[in-house]
Amino acid sequence: MKARIEKSLCSFAGRFEIRRLPNITNIVYGRDVGYRITRVGLEPEIERISATQIRSTLNLGDSQVVVA
């Protein structure tokens, strides 16, 4: 998977980093079930990432999705 991503983004070499993140699977919403959300603590440098800030920096607005 990592090699495929790197190949697809080869024109951006040196401008991104691929990291393995935990799979978040325990978010439950619904009538009368309440909320059970488990927070996964990540490294501080990952916690500081803000998609809103990235979109703002790239002037994409809030409706765009940025994949980094």
Secondary structure, DSSP 8 states (H G I E B T S, - for coil): -HHHHHHHTGGGTTS-----------EE--TTT--EE------HHHHT--HHHHHHHHT--TT-----
